[in-house]
């Protein structure tokens, strides 16, 4: 049954082919020269790296973490680009450090649902024992609620502190970072996936009031079931749904035409797999067996296995360093 509540769609990325690639980590723009270089989109080689500890300078990497006997490999990441404070997607930067040429192609778009109802719940923290965020989209839904209902100032001066007096649970560093940006303190981000987060929540003191869980139409059942089995009250509210990105087919065809068969393809969600696999199979043809398939987490790995695809790598946590390490091992050439 189709939901009839109002929907709010994030604007689609501009351009017919939303494909981003880099040969290695780019510099964070400092001064006009660096800024001009960034906007000129000059590709950086895999041996270029930030000279400073967290990557906001320039310099030459003297000793790359990958061995010279391994040629640069092309990997395809089926996700939308997210720039960090230094203006570059962290996955592209991290994989570049391992000699992997990463390209990002978005396969999903999102429609936001039930924002009025969600906004009302956010306005009454006294009715809940805390919050659970397992995806960046759920955090975006909070931002949309505040913008739509002109509650930004109220959030800053009162609501934020009231929620911070409670537990705010998150999965993964990316989601945690977004939650921190709206002023909330988080816990559980190192758990890595929903199952481990559920174990963490169950190890805490059980709240008398329900935990508010904004989620998508397709959500894993492990976390809700584990909390229910332990008697921890939780209230779910669907705030977004995933839809296929309109440029999937065109972008994938463009990539294969220009780059050929990638050494590896990483899927970031079961939904992303569903909407892109048919196109990948058609474009890869008999060469699909050459591709190392990777998953950002266990649920995506299970979805790959259900499609009969071998999973060469499952990231230990949904983070750029964990994926880079896993892919590097999966693509390690014999004798290297």
C-alpha positions, 0 to 999 in steps of 0.5 A: 500500500502506497503511503499518501503522506506528503513527500519531500525530495532532496534536490538531485545532483546536477549533470547527466552523468554524476561520476566522480573519480580521483587517482589519489588524495587531493589537497584541502584548498588553502589559498588561491593557488590550491583553490584554483587547482582544486576547481580545475579538477586536476587528477592527483596521482596515487603518490600524492598525499597530505603532508600534515597529520590529517591531510590539509597540506600538500606533499609527496608520499615517500612510502606508499602503503601499497607495494610497487609490484601492484599496479593501480587498480580501478574500483567502483563505489556505488554511493553518492559523493559526500565532501568532507571539510577538505572538499573531497569524498573521504572514500576516494581519499582513503582508497587513493592512499592504497593505490586504488583509483576510486569512482563514485556513482550514486544509485539511490535517491531519497524521498522524505516522509511524515516530516510533520509527525516527526517534527512533532515528536522531536518537539517533545523529548520528555516523551522519550528515553532517547534517540537512535540513528542508523543512517545519515538520511534519518539525520537529514530528516531532522534537519528538514523538520527544523527548516520546514517548521522554523524550529532551528532557534528553538532547537538551539536554545532548548530542544537540543539540550533536552535531547542531550540529557538522554541517550543518542545512539548511532551506527558508524562515524559518518552518521555520528558526525552528522548528529554531532553537527546538529548539536547532539552528543552520541554514543555507540558509533564504534559498534559498526552495524545495527546488530552490534548497536542493539547489543550495546543498547541492551547492555545499558540501563533500560529506559522507562520511556521508548527510544525514538527511531527514525528510519527508512521504509526498508529497515533491518529487523535485527535491532527492533527485535533484539530490543523487544526481546530485552524489553526495551521500548522503542518507537519507530517512525518512517521518515524516508524511502529509497528510490532508484537514482535516475542516472544509474544506467547512463552513469554505469554505461559511461563508466564501462565505456571509458574505464572498462571492467573495474577490479572491484565493485562495492555496494553500500546497501541492499537497496543499492544492490537491487537497483544496480545489479541488473545493469552491472550484469548486462555491462560486465557480460562474461567478464563478471567473474573477474570482479571482486564484489565488496560490501560495506556491512553484513546486511549488504554482504548477505544480500550479495550472497542471496544473489549468488555473488561471491563476497570478496570483502566485507568492511569491518566497519562502515568507514573509509579506512575499513573499506580501504583495508579490506579492498586492498587485501582482497585485491592483493596480487599473488607474491606482493 
